[in-house]
Structures are given as C-alpha cells and as structure tokens.
Amino acid sequence: RSVEDALQQIPSVATYASLSSARMVAVRGYANEISVRGMSTRLDGVPLNNYSYATSFYDLPFVPLDLLQRVEMIRGPGSTLYGSDAFHGVLSLSTVSDDMPSARAVAAAGPPGDGVTGVSLRATEDDLEVQGGAVVTRQADRDLTYDYHDPVTGQTARGERGNAFTDRSAVLNLSAGHGDSPTGRWSLGLYGNDYRSRQFPGVGTQFYPPIGAKFPLQSLSLAADHDLAGQDSHFAMARLGYESRLADNLELKLLGYHWQAEQTWIFDFSALPTGLRSVGGATVACRTAITQTGVLPTFCPHIMSQGTGDTRDGLQASLVWRPADATQWVVGAGQDRLTVDRAFVRRIGLDGTVYLDTLTPFNDV
C-alpha cells in the first residue's frame, strides 16, 4: 500500500511510526526518533531531504506506489557517492520507465471506506515521449482505541484515534531526443503532492518527564483522551535534465531542480489540566503567556501548530568515462542550496486566545 510497506520486504530494514502520521525507516537495527535523518531520499535523481529536519519523511510522508516504476535502496553508508545525507542509507524513487504501459488505471476500495483511484499514461511520437499519472489515496477513520492514565485521578481510561488521511499526487515527465545522438536527450519532470491526516498519535509522554520531576503527578499522560495530532503537507518540484554522448566512451550529464515543501503539524492539547497540585499542596496554574513565571511549563488547554517551509535548488554537471576495461570514471561539479523559508510555532487557546505565536530560531536560515 505504501513505500514503507514495500521496504519491509528488504532484509535488515524496518519501518515504524513517528510524530503524527510520519513513518520512519530503520536500517540494520538503528532505530530512534532521528535515525531517518541519515537516510538520503531521491526522486528521479533529485535529493529530497530538507534543511528543517534533514529528512523528507516529515514533509513528504506518503508517496503512492502507483506512481512509482522503481524503488531502490542502499542499506548502510553511501555518502561517498550520494552526499552527506546518506550516512545511514539511500532510498531512490523513480517515476520513469521504458517498460511503462501505454495506459493503466487503478481503482480499489475496502472497508472501512479506504480507497485508491488513479491513472497513468505513456505516449511516444518519434523522439518525443510523455509519461504521467495522478493518484488519490484515502484511509478512512479507523476508530482505534487506546488506554491512558488520567493525570488527575491516576485511573486507567480509554481514548480513540481515527488515523485517517487523504493523499493527492501527480507526476508528468516529458523527454525529447536520445542520449546517444549528437543533440542529446532533454527531460522535464513536474511533481505535486498534497497530504492531509487527522487524529494520529500525538506527543505521548515524551515531552513531560521534566514536569513529573517537579510535581507529584499521577500520570504523564497530560493530553489524556486528546493525545492526537494531524498534518498538512504540500510539495511541488520541477527538474530539468540533459544527457549526451560526446564520444564512444564519454557522456555528459546535466541536472537542475527546484522544489518547495510546506509541512504543518497540528497537536490537540485541549485536554491539558488547568492546574496541578505542587509538592507543598498548593495548586499551580497553567501558563497563558511565555513570559509568566511561577506557573506550569505547559500552556492551558490549547491547540498547537508547528510548521516549516523549505526550498531546495540545485545544479549538477558530470562527465562519465567508461573505457574498454569497464572501469567507470566520473568527474562532476555542482551547487545545492537549502533554505528554510519559514518555521513557526503557534499555541491558540480554546477560546481563541493567542498564547504563543513566534518564529523558531532556524527560520530564514
């Protein structure tokens, strides 16, 4: 159903859930919250890792398999060939294939309302070729229950999560010419993705241990039955490539690309307690402003939005020499620029009060 499902078939590779609906990839047993930041992800040769989180698994959490023609993976360090992002592994996704059928449609549905609808096309005319497709994937409300400890009573209670998402993806590839001809081969790729998820697991208890060290809490499940998170992600990319054979054993390759990604997490903290009993028996209230002192480090019941916007531009040129002894030599040069266009955090009270609205320190880096 997804790239992560496919990767589960590879020995020494496992996938697991991270914040909200993001999925992580662990290689050779190294699995923690940030291990995926050493995985270089590439789409038709373009690196996708962003600057905000050093990974593409947050702002591009779902890539439909129906748009992919090939998935390749290097398990382990690949930085020598693929750059500093690849010190745990490389994941290469390809949307172009010479074996792609002229037309293909997919329509699948299953309980409890899941569905996939898509179409892909391929057309050729002399030296011109067009490949493209669009897919809509929907996962309906799962109604999954989970147990937690009430932070006030300490009693076990039960909450519910939906784990629902909708993904819309499209790709268009154009090519003209042949790489073996004197004029070479030009290729243009356009990509778009819109992803929205709701009611996935929230922050759990990972951010609350410092509070428990200061106050005699019954439980660290402060979000209670609203330990939920959603995500909105938008991605758009364009790539331009050129290949030409300059001599029998000498090839020239050029690649230019630009992509933009926006990602926002939405955390539901509407069930946070408005106060907790301190060690001395007094009740300590929650805070309503970042500058308040003598209050709980958590804000009063609220909704938090945390997001980033990233841009990546690159230009690469390389000469590939394949002499008769089959030893391949490559010399190349390029420039790659990563920018955090915007990074923010907002905390809005249930009555609309703005508790916090600020840009993070890595904004505009």
Secondary structure, DSSP 8 states (H G I E B T S, - for coil): --HHHHHTTSTTEEEEE-STT-EEEEETTB-STTGGGGEEEEETTEE---TTTS-STTTS----GGG-SEEEEEES--HHHH-GGGSSEEEEEE---TT--SEEEEEEEETTTEEEEEEEEEEEETTEEEEEEEEEEEE----EEEEEE-TTT--EEEEEE--EEEEEEEEEEEEEE-TTSTT-EEEEEEEEEEEEEEEEE--TTTT-HHHHHHS--S-S-TTGGG-EEEEEEEEEEEEEEEEEEEETTEEEEEEEEEEEEEEEEEEEETT--SEEE-TTS-EEE-BSSTT--SS-SSBSSEEEEEEEEEEEEEEEEEEEE--TT---EEEEEEEEEEEEEEEEEEEEETTS-EEEEEE-TTTT-
